[in-house]
Amino acid sequence: MPSQSLPVAFFLALSGGFFDAYTYVCRDGVFANAQTGNMVMLGISVAKLNLHASFLYLIPILAFVAGVFLSEVIKQKSSTAESFSKFILLLEVMILLGVAFIPQRLNMLANVLISFVCAMQVNTFRKWHANGFATTMCTGNLRTATELVNRSIFERNRSLLRKSFGYFAIIVIFILGAILGFWATNFFAQKAILFAAGMVLLTLVRILLG
């Protein structure tokens, strides 16, 4: 399926890295994708009895939950997996376009929407060529890539090594997305998210073209 192609995985990983850099740099230091990081910061804030900071980190976590829940509802009502993935990408683009015009005094709203987008994306795009992966976080991808390298050595299986290269490439592209996100946000502030919207739109075009 086009939605499980490696180019689609690359585009989405690029946007995933961009999202985190964007929200961290200009949206109050919150991670859009890394909810584990937000949970750690939530725990630290609670330990410090800092209710404002606790709320700041709790809201994106809840938005992520809502995004996963809604994407599951949409999936159940979609006729095919491809129509589901196309609708999610179109919804992402529309939300990201709106975020670009949210001023920084409303950073919490922007973080909620981006976390919501990330949740829908990671819940929708789970595989490339039937290989499980994540587009908005890379810990699991790194574990899988390392496991494949280990197995390729001990099983003397070059196909596993080639598969690991795909995972490592996704990780590198995610990092590249973070670099682009940092540069773009420093130049364009909250409007930088338009670049991420463009990446998601290109992903949609790639799927439409097959």
BELWOQUI-V584034 format. One record per backbone hydrogen bond with DSSP energy under -1.0 kcal/mol. NH is the residue of the N-H (numbers start at 1). CO is the residue of the C=O. If there is no record, write none. Layout:
NH&CO  NH&CO
This chain:
4&1  5&2  9&5  10&6  11&7  12&8  13&9  14&10  15&11  16&12  17&13  18&14  19&15  20&16  21&17  22&18  23&19  24&20  25&21  26&22  27&23  35&33  38&34  39&35  40&36  41&37  42&38  43&39  44&40  45&41  46&42  47&43  48&44  49&46  50&45  51&49  54&50  55&51  56&52  57&53  58&54  59&55  62&58  63&59  64&60  65&61  66&62  67&63  68&64  69&65  70&66  71&67  72&68  73&69  74&70  75&71  76&72  77&73  84&80  85&81  86&82  87&83  88&84  89&85  90&86  91&87  92&88  93&89  94&90  95&91  96&92  97&93  98&94  99&95  100&96  101&98  102&99  106&103  107&104  110&106  111&107  112&108  113&109  114&110  115&111  116&112  117&113  118&114  119&115  120&116  121&117  122&118  123&119  124&120  125&121  128&131  129&4  131&128  133&126  142&138  143&139  144&140  145&141  146&142  147&143  148&144  149&145  150&146  151&147  152&148  153&149  154&150  155&151  157&152  161&157  162&158  163&159  164&160  165&161  166&162  167&163  168&164  169&165  170&166  171&167  172&168  173&169  174&170  175&171  176&172  177&173  178&174  179&175  180&176  181&177  182&178  183&179  184&180  185&181  186&182  187&183  188&184  189&185  191&188  192&189  193&190  194&191  195&192  197&193  198&194  199&195  200&196  201&197  202&198  203&199  204&200  205&201  206&202  207&203  208&204  209&205
